């Protein structure tokens, strides 16, 4: 009978993916602190995780702290981008007469 492998003994992609999944709830809570709309916060967290899953796996792996910081940074950037888009849509059009 084989013993279950730890995350670090698994293939690099699986190990990385499991670490990302383990961070997903904390990332969602972080996004909710920044964005009170729960659905919008969930979308921010989803986008960050989707981008992280899409990246190639680095050969040496990524430390959990660096991985979490990268996810939070992605949420921060998307929040700023979404805010800029919302404010540009709500701005009054210029009168060119």
Phi, psi and omega in degrees: 000127181272148179276147177298141180280149172283167180304321184287342180270356181274167176304149186306317182294315179297318178300314179297316181297320178294322177295319178299315179298323179295333180272352189298319181292317178297323179293319178296318178296321177298314181296323179294327177294329181271327185233106184294337176287112185301320180293317179295321178295319178298323178293320177300314180295318179299314180299319180296315180292319179299318178294321180293319178294329183283338180290149175294153180283129178284142185303318182274356184081174182233134179296147183302320180296318179291323179296314180295319179297320178295320178295316179296321178298320178297317177299314180301313181296319179292326178296317178295315180298316179296321178295320179294320179294319180295319181289329178287330177286330183270353179291145180290138178292149180282143178273118182248034180274000000 
